[in-house]
Amino acid sequence: MSEVEVEQDTPETEQEQTSSKADLKKKKAAYFDKLMKYFAEYPKVILVGADNVGSRHLQNIRASLRGKAEILMGKNTMIRRAIKNNLKTFPSLEVLLPKIKGNFGFVFTQEDLKSIKDAITELKIAAPARAGALAPCNVVVPKGLTGLDPSQTSFMQALNIATKINKGQIEIINDVNLLKAGDKVGSSEATLLAKLNILPFSYGLIPLCIYDAGVIIPPSVVEMTTEDILSKLTSGIQNITALSVALKAPSMAAVPYLLRTAYRNLLAISLATEYTFERARKIKELLENPEALAALHASSAATASSAPAATTSAAAPQEEEKKEEKKEEEEEEDDAGFGDLFG
């Protein structure tokens, strides 16, 4: 190649490099604008892990969520830069910066978070075990015929799998716990599963955390029902009350308990001494009048039993009649015809 030809090619190469850099800048700017537009438009964001999720699988997920959510993937460095450059406009996005790591993406939505989370977790595809990958779940090879010819017996023995020959093929005698969740898949395990046509793993988008109005929450929160929230709230109030009483430090939660305890103490003092007050006077009068106290207990018992009695009002008369008949029969059997003689 002559020097003239080299001189002619050099400007064209520099021009191509310049145009490619310009195109790259445009793509980055467009991505930044799209990301910030989604953050402004959608108040709810699910951060998802995307390990072992192929492009075709991701397209299917996008299609299934169309009209309900938008999925946006990208390089972590670009996402961090976009957020940092827009913190003045979106200061609440700063809580997302520590979460931007690994292979992940955003799912933007205005719909119910639980329904979107469930839709994401359900969209999984079965996949073979690859050597070197970490098992996301336990893998058990079931006992029974394998379809492998007897020449594969030595391979089974190398994996310490008990087998026998049955109907001209290898049969596994017992279930084999081949892998545990978190184990690294070896080449032998991967080969065995491939020979048995077992697809042990399933991959899809995994919800990591949820960004909602500037707050990061774990995905399990959206699974909680109203009853779960009330139960946890009640338990928390009880713990605060117990702590407040133990430390003798008054709090709003402990006020009802403290007032009740104080009333009981005053009532006990009034009953043990001549000191009295209006409520204590009524109790003293009841204690001095056993008949009135018994009547009060009877009315309280009747009130407590009225609710269940109302629900069984239709069956109650029949049961009473049966009891009365049974009682009369027992009395007749006990008398045995001698009641008049010994009456």
LINTA-V217711 format. One line per field, one symbol per residue. ss: DSSP state (a for helix, b for strand, c for the rest). Layout:
ss: ???
This chain:
ss: ccaaaaaaaaaaaaaaaaaaaaaaaaaaaaaaaaaaaaaaaccbbbbbbcccccaaaaaaaaaaccccbbbbbccaaaaaaaaaacccccaaaaaaaaaccccbbbbbbcccaaaaaaaaaaccbbbccccccbccccbbbccbbccccaaaaaaaaaccccbbbbccbbbbcccbbbbccccbccaaaaaaaaacccccbbbccbbbbbbbccbbbcaaaaaccaaaaaaaaaaaaaaaaaaaaaacccccccaaaaaaaaaaaaaaaaaacccccaaaaaaaaaaacaaaaaaaaaaaaaaaaaaaaaacaaaaaaaaaaaaaaaaaaaaaaacccccccc
